[in-house]
Amino acid sequence: MNESTSLKSSLSPEEIRARYEAILAEGGMRARNAAEKIGVTEGELLAARVGSNIIRLKNDPEAILKEVEGLGEVIALTRNESCVHERKGVYLNASFFSHGPVRTGILVNPDIDLRLFMGNWKFAFAEMVPTENGTRKSLQFFDATGQAVHKIYLTNHSTEAAYDDLVAKYRDAEQTAGIEVADAAPPAEDLPDSEIDWDGFRAAWENLKDTHAFFPMLRKFKVGRVQALRKIGADFAAELDNTAARRVLELARDKEAEIMVFVGNKGCIQIHTGPVKKLVEMGDWYNVLDPKFNLHLNEAGISRSFVTRKPTADGIVTAVEVFDENDEMIMTFFGKRKPGAPENETWREIVDALPQKEMANVA
């Protein structure tokens, strides 16, 4: 199911549960895949099974996230349609801010590093699944359409009593099965190239001082991100072969380089900063399987890849940006860099070695 075009289901919670139980009887599959097979979102599937193993939580994700620190080491999981990002660590320094009607949050830490867009957090649940190795406990958050925004899983080093207390504290008084989800909005349509002030846009790009000003610049000129990358010029954006993401990981491993790996959705961006070491290919999925960082990239979902160069007060900052068929961001790579410091030369060597797409920058 494509999350940008999915429709809410007309199935009742009882019907969803019955179909899910049939899937389990056949050997089971991951919840996201089971939901797709049933014809519902993952949030609808979880909500249909509210009961002894699944508890609906109050829709107060900010308060919950501030208390996750007490659980100790956990696994943070953020994903989109084509990529899953998992990082072990402790949730420290959760902070939230209002920008007019927009509510955001951050956790800036060496291990759990998140950027949160709270307007897209709608439903929260605790799930406790019996397994051969004990009960797998998690906190799971979904947007208004029922798509997963963020998940937190306990590890063998987590404090289970703190998890149980947190779940009890934020347990919703309403524990009936099912949720009412909204239809997902269709992908935004770009304006025709002919309607864009490309000279003005080029001048604005040339005068960037901070990478955080890039998205506001796109909005100001009403330019889609991929539209901007294919039109700006090869000095600022060049299209790469779609093996580029794999090559970034391989070259970072081989050069023992520390990189930044951003993966997100409309509600959460999760960041790994550090090395990557164990790379494993499994069918369409290319994986990082390191002790603290796991990444699962479905290469079949990659439609376009670009290297981008953005001016800042510290010099050019280079990124590799990977998109799906709807021009939605799958992931972004940067070299590890501290504010005020120039970009690492090893990272630039990695980028320079990436395979270019033939006929680059041709729409």
N, C-alpha and C positions, 0 to 999 in steps of 0.2 A: 504494500500500500504506500503510495507516495504521500508524505505528510503534508505537502502543500496543496493537495487536491482531494484529500480524504473527506468523506461525508460521515456525519454521525449515524450511528446504527439505529435501526428500528427494533432490534432484538431486545427482549426483556432480560433481566438478570438471570432468571431461571433458564431461559433458552441458552444464554451464553455459558452458564455453568454446565449445562448438559453437553453442549458441544465440546467444552474444554475437557470434561471428564472422558468423553469418547477419545479425544486426542491422547490423553494420559494413558488410557487403556491400550492404545496402539504403540506405546513406548515413549510418548511425550516429546516435547521440543521446547525450546526457549520461549518464554512468555511473549516476547515481541513477535516471534514467528507464528506462535499459536493464535495470537490476536489477529494477525493478518489472514490466517487461514479461516478463522471464524467470520471475519468481515467486520471487526470492531477495532478500536484503538486499544493500546496496552492499558491505558487508564481505565477504560470501560471493563476490560477483562479482570483487572485487579478489583475494581469496585464491586463487580458482580459476585465476588467471592468473599465479601466482608463477612466475618464470622470468627471462629475461634483462632484461626491462624492469620487473619488480616483485620486490622483495626483502623477505622477511619479516624484521622487526626483533625484537630481544629485547623482551619485555614489561617495559620499564623506562622508562616515559614521563617520570618525574621527571628522571632523569639526562639523557635526550635533550633535554628542554626547557631544562635548564640550559645546554646547549651550543649551542642554536640562536642565541644572541647572536653567536657567531662567524661565522654566515652573513651578517651584515649585514642590509640591508633585505630584508624578505620580505613576503608577504601572509599575514595570519592570516585564516582562514575558519571561522566557526562558524555552524551553521544548525539549524533545526528543520523540521518539515513545511511550514511556510508562509512562512518568512523566511530569507534568507541575508545574513550580515553579514561584510563584507570590509574589512580595515584594513591599510594599509601601515605598516611601521615596523620597529624593531629590538626583539628580545626581551631586555629588560633586567630585572634584579632578580627573577628567578624564585625564589620562596620557598615552602616546603612545611611543613605543620603537622599534628600529630596531636591530635585531640579525642576521647579514648577510642579506640574502634575506627575512627573516621571520619578519613580523610586528605584534607586540602584543600591547595590551592595558590593563589598570587596572583602576578600580574605587574601592578604599578601604575605606569604610565608614560603620558605624554601621547598616545602613539600605540598601542602594544600594551598593552591594559588588560584583564586576564582574571581570572575567578574560577573555580577548578578544583575538581572533586569527583572525586578520584582513584579512588574505589571503582568508578566507572563507566568506567574506561579499561582495556580488556582486550587489544586487538590493535593492533599497529603495523606499518606498511609504508612502504617507500620506493617511489615510482613515478617512472619516467623514460619519458615518452611522446614519441616523435619527432613533430614537427610541421613545417609549412612554414617556420616561423621558428626552427627549432632544437629542442632537446630540452627539454620542460617537466618540471621536476623538483619533487617534492613529498615531504612527510612526511604520512602519514595515520593517524589514530587512530580506533578503533572500540570500541563497548561490547560486552558479552557477547552481545547479540542481533544484532550485525553492523551496527548503525546508526552512522553517522559521528558522532563526538564533536567532532573538531577537525582541521583541515588547515592545512598551512603550505606555501606555494608560493614558489619562488624568483622574483626579478625580474631585470631587466637589471643591477641594481646589487648583486645578491647575490654572495657569494664562493663560486663553484662548487667550488673545491678543498676548502673547508671542509665543504661538503655531502658531497662524495665521501668525505672522511676520516670524517665522522660516520657515514655509512651503513656504511662498512667496519668501524668500531669496534663498532657495535651490530647488525651482521648476525647473525641467529640461525643457529646451526649446523644447524637443521632447515629445509630449504627445499622441502619437499614442498607440493604445491598443496592448497588447501582448509582450512577451519576448521570446527570444531564449535561451532555457536551455540546459545544458549538461547532458549526461547520468551519473548517479551515479556510482562510482567505486564499484566493487564487494568487499565483505569483504576480508581483507588480510588473506592469508592462513598461519598458523603456520608452522614452520619447524618441521619435525618429532622429537619426543623427543630424539631419538638416536643421533641426530646431534647437540644437545646442550651440552655445557660444564657446566654440572650441578655442579661439584665441584667448578669451578671458580665462577659460579653464586652464589652459596651458600656463598662462602667466601666474595664476594662483598656485598651481603645482610647483612651479619654479621657485616660488617664494614661501613655500612651507617652512615652518620652523620647528614643528613637532608632529610626530606621526598621529597623535590624537586629534589633530586638526583635519585629518584626511576625510573622515566620514562627514563632518559638517561641510566640508568643501563639496563633496558629492551632492549633498542635499541642496546646497546653495545654487549649484548649477543644474540641478535636476538631472543628474547623470547616474545611470546604473553602474555598479562597480566593474563588471566585466566590460560593459560598453566603454568605460573610461580606459581600461587597460588595453583594449584592442585599438583605441584611437589616439592615445596620447603621444606615441612615438617610441621607438625602440630604445632610446636613451633612458627612458623612465619605466617602460614596461615592454617585455618581450615574451612571446608565447613559447612555452617549453613543450617537449614531448611529455605525454602523460605518464611516463615512467619516472618523472622527476622526483615525486615524493619518495619512491623507493630508493632512488639514487642519493637523495639527501641523507636518508637514514644509513645507507651503506657507507657513504663517504664520511659521515660523522663518526660512525663506528671505527672505520679504518684509520682516521686521523685523530681519534680519541678527543674529538671536539665536543664542547658543551654547547647544546643548542636549546632553543625554546620551541615547544610544540603546542600550538593553540588549537583546540577543538571545541566547537560549541553549537548551540542552537539559539532560539530566540530568547530563552530565559537564562542561559548560563554559558560562560566560556571558561574552560578549564585549561590550565597551563602547566606543562612540565618544563623545568629548566635543569639541564644537566646532560650527562652522557647517555648514549644508547649503546647497548652491547649485544644482546642476544636477539638476532633477527631470524624469524621463521616464516616460511611461506606455507600456507594451507589453502589450496584451491585458489579462489579469487581473493582471499584475505591475506594481507601481508602484515606481520605482527612483530611488535617489540615485546619480549617476555623477560623483563628484568625484575629484580627483587621488589623494587618500589614502584616501577612504572611499567604498565602494560598498555599497548596500543594495538588496535585491530582495524586495519584499513581495507575496505572492500574496493579493490582497484577497478573493478567493473563499473563502479559508480562515478568514476572520474571522467568528466567531460572536457575540461580545459584546465591548463596549468600555466602560470605566469611567474616570471621573476619581476619584481617591482623595486624601484629605487626612489626613495622619498627624501628630499632635503630636510635636515633638521639643524638646530643650533650646534649639534655635535658632529655634523657632517652627514653624508649619505647613509641612510639605513636601508639595508637590502632585505627583502622578504621573498619567500616562495609561497604563492597563494594557489590553492587547489579548489576547483569548483565542480558542482554536479550539473546535470542536464538542465536544471532550472536556474542556473547561474547563482545558486546558493553556495556559500562558502562551506567546504568540507573541513579544511584545515589550513593553517598558516605556519610556516617555519621562519624563525629568526636565529641569528647567532646570539649567544649569551652576551649581554652588554649591560653595563652599569650606566645610569644617567650621568651625563657629563663626560663620558669616555667615548672615544671613537670606536667604530665597528671593528670587530676582531678580524684580522687578516686571514686567519684559517677559514672563517666562515665565508669570506669572499672567494677564497680558492675553491671551496665546495660549490658555491653558486656558479662560478665560471666554468666548472667542469660538467655542469648539467646539460643534458641533450636538448638542443633547440628543436622546436617544431619547424618542419619545412614550411615555407611560405608564411613565416611569422608575421603577426599583426595584420593578416588579411582576414576580414570578417567572414 
